[in-house]
Amino acid sequence: VKLLESGGGLVQAGGSLKLSCAQSGGTFSSYAMGWFRQAPGKEHEFVAAISYSGNHTYYSDSVKGRFTISRDNAKNTVDLQMNSLKPEDTAVYYCNADVGHGQYWGKGTLVTVSS
């Protein structure tokens, strides 16, 4: 299973970005997918997750109401729409696939939110 993130960049506080993660080499529609992030000097942090069907979504309290996770099982992609961005959202964002017997990670994409 390979995961490739895209969409990171520099944005001003209050702005929006959309991250995408493309999966290859597996059965995407069978996997729960998620986004995590790691800010400089901080621990890896859960951001959002979505069930294999897309019917259930989960968010950390810090992003709830601002971020939206979605998936397209026909395209093998999972997106993270990030609105009302804050400087504290600055981090490397990682895509995650939970395949049941293990987890896979992308290499990450950097999001920088300026104040």
Secondary structure, DSSP 8 states (H G I E B T S, - for coil): -EEEEE--EEEETT--EEEEEEEESS-GGGSEEEEEEE-TTS--EEEEEE-TTSS-EEE-TTTTTTEEEEEETTTTEEEEEE-S--GGG-EEEEEEEE-SS-EEE---EEEEEE-
